[in-house]
Structure formats: structure tokens, C-alpha cells
């Protein structure tokens, strides 16, 4: 009798968490001082190769690593006292710096940076009333959604990640702050000329779809519900 064992999603994420725990010891600024430099770089190289060899449309490894990194970042924030779970200008600047640095790096580095930024956005949305009135913080926060010049080999992946980060911000704002506040984001000076406004808020293709759906009788699509929303939040969460 032969037995086959397969890792379920929980086990895969636990493996990813262990890998990230090892990689967290790696800092590209001080790696030369690490006695395990070769082993750590070898792990990173294998992960990068695995990510690059997977289909971009069905990259399970990327999803698992992203979720595991988000979980790791959330655990750090939860160690803070509740009153300190508000992103500071230095917190946001550090995340933006990492995001900008990885623009021309490997897909692995980009995924880890985006996960860090997603968690930062989550806590920013949670504290939006306190942060939105600070112009300097908003200027820095908007840098999450600005495109950067990259090598052609990484541009597609990175641009997609920035676009996804923008949609994540919009969906979190819609979920926790309501449709009126979410739509008003397009008027914030700091967010002008960002991917967020261009591709998410003012998406021409989506607007055209909305108009077409509104013209149809008895239509009940996502676009029409978005266009006709009159309440701060939907009774059913459309972003789940």
C-alpha cells in the first residue's frame, strides 16, 4: 500500500512563514556581516527562480508568500499598544523607500515589499481620520501609488503590483469608511497624478461598463450597484 501526502493551504503557509523567518535575518545592507550569507542568498535565489518559472496568472507560490509576509507584518503591529497602531511619517517613509528600492529588483523582493505596504495601508485606513488632515503624511502616503521606471523584465510584474496595491487601498476605504469617503479620495491633492486615481478612481473602461449596465433593464451587476450606491456601506460586503 502506497501512501501519498499533500500539503494543505495551512501547511503551505506555515512553510512560507518559516522561510520568511529565515529571510528576515537577511538585510541587503549588512549581508556581508552575516555568517550564513551563502545559505540565505541560496534560499532567496531558489525562491526567486521558482517565482519566475511559475505562470503569472496562477502563481500560488506568490500568493502564499504574500499572505505569509502580511501575517508576519501584522504580528509586529499587534505587539504595539493600541494607541501606537497608527502609522507615523517615518513608518510610511520606510515602507515607501523599500517599495521604490525593489522596483528594479526580483519579483520576490517586490512581493515582500508590497505585503509590507499592504499592512501599512490597512492601519492607515483604520486611522484615516487622524492621518488625512496631515498634508506631509498624505504626500508621503501617496508615494505608494506612484509608478517608477524599471527594467523591462520587471516592469509588468511591478506595475501590476502597484495597481493591485491601489485597488486594495480603495477596497479597504470602501469597506471601512464608506463609498462617499472612498469616492472623495480623487479630490485629495496628494493623490493626483497617481496610479490610484488614473487606474482605479477614473478608470474609463469601468465607467463605460457602468453606463452600459445602467442602460439595461433589470440589470443587477456589480457595476450598477457601485454606480447606484446611496449608503455609506452596502449591507453585503461586495469586496469579500
C-alpha positions as CSV (number, residue, x, y, z in Angstrom):
1,X,0.0,0.0,0.0
2,X,1.4,3.3,-1.0
3,X,0.5,6.5,0.8
4,X,0.7,10.0,-0.7
5,X,0.9,13.1,1.4
6,X,-0.1,16.5,0.2
7,X,0.4,19.9,1.9
8,X,-2.9,21.7,2.5
9,X,-3.1,25.5,2.4
10,X,-2.4,25.9,6.1
11,X,0.8,23.8,5.8
12,X,2.0,25.7,2.8
13,X,1.5,29.0,4.6
14,X,3.4,27.6,7.6
15,X,6.3,26.6,5.4
16,X,6.3,30.0,3.8
17,X,6.3,31.6,7.3
18,X,9.4,29.6,8.2
19,X,11.1,30.6,5.0
20,X,10.3,34.2,5.7
21,X,11.6,33.9,9.2
22,X,15.0,32.8,7.8
23,X,14.9,35.5,5.2
24,X,14.1,38.2,7.8
25,X,17.7,37.8,9.0
26,X,18.8,39.0,5.6
27,X,19.4,42.7,5.1
28,X,20.9,43.7,1.8
29,X,22.8,46.5,3.6
30,X,24.5,44.3,6.1
31,X,24.5,40.8,4.5
32,X,28.3,40.7,4.3
33,X,28.4,40.6,8.1
34,X,26.1,37.5,8.3
35,X,28.0,34.2,8.8
36,X,25.1,32.4,7.0
37,X,25.3,34.7,4.0
38,X,25.7,32.0,1.4
39,X,22.8,29.9,2.7
40,X,20.4,32.8,2.9
41,X,21.3,34.0,-0.6
42,X,20.8,30.5,-1.9
43,X,17.3,30.3,-0.4
44,X,16.4,33.7,-1.9
45,X,17.8,32.6,-5.3
46,X,15.8,29.4,-5.3
47,X,12.6,31.2,-4.3
48,X,13.2,33.8,-7.0
49,X,13.7,31.2,-9.6
50,X,10.6,29.3,-8.5
51,X,8.5,32.5,-8.7
52,X,9.9,33.4,-12.2
53,X,9.2,30.0,-13.5
54,X,5.5,30.0,-12.4
55,X,2.7,31.3,-14.6
56,X,1.9,34.9,-13.6
57,X,-1.8,34.1,-13.8
58,X,-1.7,31.1,-11.4
59,X,1.3,31.8,-9.2
60,X,0.3,30.0,-6.0
61,X,3.7,30.5,-4.5
62,X,3.5,34.3,-4.9
63,X,0.1,34.3,-3.1
64,X,1.3,32.1,-0.3
65,X,4.4,34.2,0.3
66,X,2.4,37.4,0.1
67,X,-0.1,36.1,2.7
68,X,2.7,34.8,5.0
69,X,4.5,38.1,4.8
70,X,1.3,40.0,5.6
71,X,0.8,37.8,8.6
72,X,4.3,38.4,9.8
73,X,3.9,42.2,9.4
74,X,0.5,42.2,11.2
75,X,2.1,40.3,14.2
76,X,4.6,43.1,14.5
77,X,1.9,45.8,14.6
78,X,-0.1,43.8,17.1
79,X,2.8,43.9,19.6
80,X,2.4,47.7,19.7
81,X,0.0,49.3,22.1
82,X,-3.4,50.2,20.6
83,X,-2.5,53.9,20.7
84,X,0.7,53.3,18.8
85,X,-1.0,51.3,16.0
86,X,-1.1,54.4,13.9
87,X,1.4,54.7,11.0
88,X,3.8,57.6,11.6
89,X,5.5,59.6,8.8
90,X,8.7,57.6,9.5
91,X,6.8,54.3,9.2
92,X,5.3,55.3,5.9
93,X,8.6,56.7,4.6
94,X,10.4,53.4,5.4
95,X,7.8,51.4,3.5
96,X,7.9,53.7,0.5
97,X,11.7,53.6,0.4
98,X,11.5,49.8,0.4
99,X,8.9,49.8,-2.4
100,X,11.0,52.2,-4.5
101,X,14.1,50.2,-4.0
102,X,12.5,46.9,-5.1
103,X,11.2,48.4,-8.4
104,X,14.1,47.0,-10.3
105,X,14.7,44.0,-8.1
106,X,13.4,40.5,-8.3
107,X,9.7,39.6,-8.1
108,X,10.4,38.0,-4.7
109,X,11.6,41.3,-3.3
110,X,8.6,43.1,-4.9
111,X,6.1,40.7,-3.3
112,X,7.7,41.1,0.2
113,X,7.7,44.9,-0.2
114,X,4.1,45.0,-1.3
115,X,3.0,42.8,1.6
116,X,4.7,45.3,4.0
117,X,2.9,48.2,2.2
118,X,-0.5,46.4,2.4
119,X,-0.3,46.1,6.1
120,X,0.8,49.8,6.4
121,X,-2.3,50.7,4.3
122,X,-4.5,48.6,6.5
123,X,-3.5,50.5,9.6
124,X,-3.6,53.8,7.8
125,X,-7.2,53.2,6.8
126,X,-8.0,52.3,10.4
127,X,-6.6,55.7,11.5
128,X,-7.7,57.6,8.4
129,X,-9.4,60.4,10.4
130,X,-6.2,61.2,12.1
131,X,-3.9,60.9,9.1
132,X,-5.9,62.6,6.4
133,X,-5.5,66.0,8.0
134,X,-1.7,65.9,7.9
135,X,-0.5,67.1,4.5
136,X,3.0,65.9,4.9
137,X,1.9,62.4,5.8
138,X,-0.5,62.3,2.9
139,X,2.2,63.4,0.4
140,X,4.4,60.5,1.6
141,X,1.4,58.1,1.7
142,X,0.6,58.9,-2.0
143,X,4.1,57.6,-3.0
144,X,2.7,54.1,-2.5
145,X,0.7,54.6,-5.7
146,X,3.3,56.2,-8.0
147,X,4.8,54.3,-10.8
148,X,8.6,54.1,-11.1
149,X,11.0,53.5,-14.0
150,X,12.1,49.9,-14.1
151,X,13.9,47.4,-16.3
152,X,11.6,46.0,-18.9
153,X,11.9,42.4,-17.4
154,X,10.3,43.5,-14.2
155,X,8.0,46.3,-15.3
156,X,4.9,44.2,-16.0
157,X,5.0,42.5,-12.6
158,X,5.8,45.6,-10.7
159,X,3.2,47.8,-12.4
160,X,0.6,45.1,-11.7
161,X,1.6,45.0,-8.0
162,X,1.3,48.8,-7.7
163,X,-2.1,48.7,-9.4
164,X,-3.2,45.9,-7.0
165,X,-1.9,48.0,-4.1
166,X,-4.1,50.9,-5.3
167,X,-7.2,48.7,-5.6
168,X,-6.5,47.3,-2.1
169,X,-6.4,50.8,-0.7
170,X,-9.7,51.7,-2.4
171,X,-11.5,48.5,-1.3
172,X,-10.3,48.9,2.3
173,X,-11.5,52.5,2.3
174,X,-14.8,51.5,0.9
175,X,-15.2,48.7,3.4
176,X,-14.3,50.7,6.5
177,X,-15.0,54.3,5.6
178,X,-17.9,54.0,3.1
179,X,-18.4,54.8,-0.6
180,X,-18.7,58.6,-0.1
181,X,-15.3,58.9,1.5
182,X,-13.8,56.5,-1.0
183,X,-15.0,58.5,-4.0
184,X,-13.8,61.7,-2.4
185,X,-10.2,60.4,-2.4
186,X,-10.0,61.5,-6.0
187,X,-10.1,65.1,-4.8
188,X,-7.2,64.9,-2.4
189,X,-4.3,67.0,-3.8
190,X,-1.7,64.4,-2.7
191,X,-3.3,61.6,-4.7
192,X,-3.4,63.5,-8.0
193,X,-1.1,62.1,-10.7
194,X,-1.0,58.7,-9.1
195,X,-1.9,55.2,-10.4
196,X,-4.7,55.1,-7.8
197,X,-6.6,58.0,-9.4
198,X,-5.7,57.1,-13.0
199,X,-6.4,53.4,-12.9
200,X,-8.8,52.9,-10.1
201,X,-10.9,56.0,-9.5
202,X,-11.1,57.3,-13.0
203,X,-11.0,54.0,-14.9
204,X,-12.6,54.9,-18.2
205,X,-13.4,51.2,-19.1
206,X,-15.2,50.7,-15.8
207,X,-17.2,54.0,-16.3
208,X,-18.2,52.8,-19.8
209,X,-19.3,49.5,-18.4
210,X,-21.3,51.3,-15.7
211,X,-23.2,53.4,-18.3
212,X,-23.9,50.3,-20.4
213,X,-25.3,48.4,-17.4
214,X,-27.4,51.3,-16.2
215,X,-29.0,51.4,-19.7
216,X,-30.0,47.8,-19.4
217,X,-33.4,46.9,-17.9
218,X,-33.4,44.7,-14.8
219,X,-29.6,44.7,-14.7
220,X,-28.2,43.7,-11.3
221,X,-24.4,43.7,-11.8
222,X,-21.5,44.8,-9.7
223,X,-21.0,48.0,-11.8
224,X,-24.7,49.1,-11.5
225,X,-24.6,48.5,-7.7
226,X,-21.4,50.6,-7.4
227,X,-23.0,53.4,-9.5
228,X,-26.2,53.4,-7.6
229,X,-24.8,53.1,-4.1
230,X,-26.6,55.7,-1.9
231,X,-25.4,54.5,1.5
232,X,-22.1,54.7,3.4
233,X,-21.7,50.9,3.3
234,X,-23.5,48.1,1.4
235,X,-25.4,45.6,3.6
236,X,-23.4,42.9,1.9
237,X,-19.7,43.4,1.5
238,X,-19.0,43.3,-2.2
239,X,-15.3,43.2,-1.7
240,X,-15.3,39.8,0.2
